[in-house]
Amino acid sequence: MTALADHAMEWMKSMQAGSREERVDLLFAYLNTHGQSSYDPSVTQLEHALQTARLAHQESHQPHMVVASLLHDIGHLMIDEHDERGDFLDQDCAHEAVAARALSVFFPAKVVAPVQRHVSAKRLLCSLDETYYAGLSDASKRSFAVQGGELSRSEAMRLLELEGMNDAMALRRWDDRAKVHGVEVPELDAYRQVVLDHLL
């Protein structure tokens, strides 16, 4: 697994020592500080997270999915992976595994599983639905290849049986749509209570 940035290790230490309320403050401060890097040419990483969370709130009405959607790409921040460096498309640094490992200390499995599986969900959707692949951006198609490409039928069937995969596929579809420049969304603090409710 890709090594964590120094700031991620410091953040994790602070999170482990904090109360539940302090953990929300630390988490949101981390997202605000390190989410200002570019996700793609249209949005920052924080904007992408907020757009994904808004879609989850509007379309799922499941609080755990809102939290998972807000935090699904925090692994990119933890390994300093962002568009300015071009590293999203050069190699697979397993940002979803980085995120899942960190979040599992603080959140239940129903939040962590969709985060952990949202990359696999992309591969699954691409393998089962040609129209889904056709609708991806060029950058998403390139990262799909880097992340392993199309699955065999047996691989796809195994993934479908994994815990949290249906949630991960829903998250993936919101993820794909959450790249709109200039769209107005609720600010991060709007999610304080739902995140607090899901902290262990």
N, C-alpha and C positions, 0 to 999 in steps of 0.2 A: 504494500500500500504506500502511496506517495506520502512523504514526510510532511508533517504539519508545519506551517509557518510559526515563527516564534510568538506572534501575537495570538495565534489560535491556542497555543499551549498555555499562555498566560490567562487567556479568557477561560479556558476549561478549569484551571486551578481556582480562579475566582468564583466560577459557577458552583464548584463542588463545596466551597466554603460558605456560600451565601444561603440566606433564608429563601423561601419560595418567592416572596415579593422582590427580594434583591436579585434573584436569578432572572426574573422578567426584566428588571432594569438593566442588568448586565447583558442579557441577550439582545435587547433592543438597542442598547448603545453599540454593541458589536455590529449589528446589522446596519445601523446608521453610519458608522464610521467606515466599515470595510465594504459596504454595499454600494458605494459611490463609483466604483469602477464599472467599466462598460460590459454589459452582458452581450450586446451586439450593437451595431451602429444606431439602433433606434431607441434603446432603453438602457438604463443602468441596471445593475444586478438587484438593487433594492426595488426599483420600479417594476422589474419583472416579478419579483416576489409578491409585491403588493397587488399587481394585476392578477396573478394566479390566485391569490387568496380571495380577491373580490369575486372572481368567477366561481370559486368553490362555494363561497357564501351564497351567491345568487342561485346557483344551480343544484347544489347538493343538499343544502340545509342540514348538513352533518358537521357539527363543531369540530370533530377530530380531523375532518378533511380540510377544514379551513386552516388549522394549525399545520398539518402536513404540507399544504400548498404554500403557506407562508415560508416554511423552513426547508423546502425540498432541495434547494440549491446552495444551502449554507456550506456544503463541502467545497464548493468553488472558492468561497472566501477563505476557508481554513487552509487551503493549499496555494493561495494567491494565484488562482487560475482565472484569467479574464481575457476579454476580447483584445485589449490593447497589446497583449503579448502574443496573440494568435495561437495560444496553446490549446484552446478548445478543440481545434480542428487538426492538430498535429499528432496527438497521442491521447489515449484513454487513461486518465489519472484516477479513475474510479471515484469520482467526487461523491457519488451516491453512497458508496461504502464508507467513505470518510464521514459523511453526514450521519449515516445510520449508527455508526459506532459511537459518535459523540452524543447524539440525541438519545440513544438508548439508556444513558445514565439518568436522564431527566424526564423522559416521556414514556408512556406505555406503548406496547407493541402496535396498537391500532393506529398510532401516529407514525411510528418509525417504519413499519412495513411498507406503506406506499412510497415513502422517501427512498428506502432501500431498493425498491423495485421499479422506480419510474424510468430508468434507462432500459431495463429488461422489457418493460411495458412498451416502450417505443419499438424495440426490435420485434416484439410479439405482434403489435399492430401492423407494422410494415410487412411482416411475413404472412399475415392472415388477410390483409385488406389492401389491395392495390391502390384503391382510391385514397387511402390514408397516406401512403407513401407519395403519391402524386401531388398531394396538397402540402407537403413539407417545403420549407424554404431550402434554397441551395445549401446554406450552411448546415441545416439540419440533416440534409441528405449526406453531406460530407461527414458529419459527426457519426451518423448511423453506420457508415462504412468503418470508421475508426473504432467504434464500439463493438464491432463484431459482425455487423451485417445481418443478412437474412438467416433465420433459423430453419432447421429441418422441421418436418411435420412432427416428428417425435419430440424434438426439443420444445416446440411450441406447446404441445399437449402437456408436457411436464410443467412448463411455466404456468399454464392456466390453472393448475392444481395448487399452486403455492398460496400460502396465506397472504392476504392483502393484495393479490394481483388485480382483482376487479377494481379496488380502490386505486391502485397504481395506474391502471389504464384510464380511469376517469381523470386522475391528476395529470397524466401525460397529455390528454386532449386539452385541458386548461393551459398547461405549460406551453403548448404550441401556439395558443391564441394570445398569450400574455406578452406580446412584443410590440405594442402599439405606441408610437411616439406621441407624447403630449396628452394622453388620456387622463382624465381626472379620476382618482381613486381615493378611498379613505386612507388617512395617514396611518403610520405604524401603530400609534397609540390606540387606535380604534380596536386593535386586537389584544389589548392588554388582558382583559378579563378572560377571554377564551383560552389564551395561552396559560394564564394562571390556573384556570380550571383543570388543565390537562397535565400540569406538572406533577411529578410523583412526590 
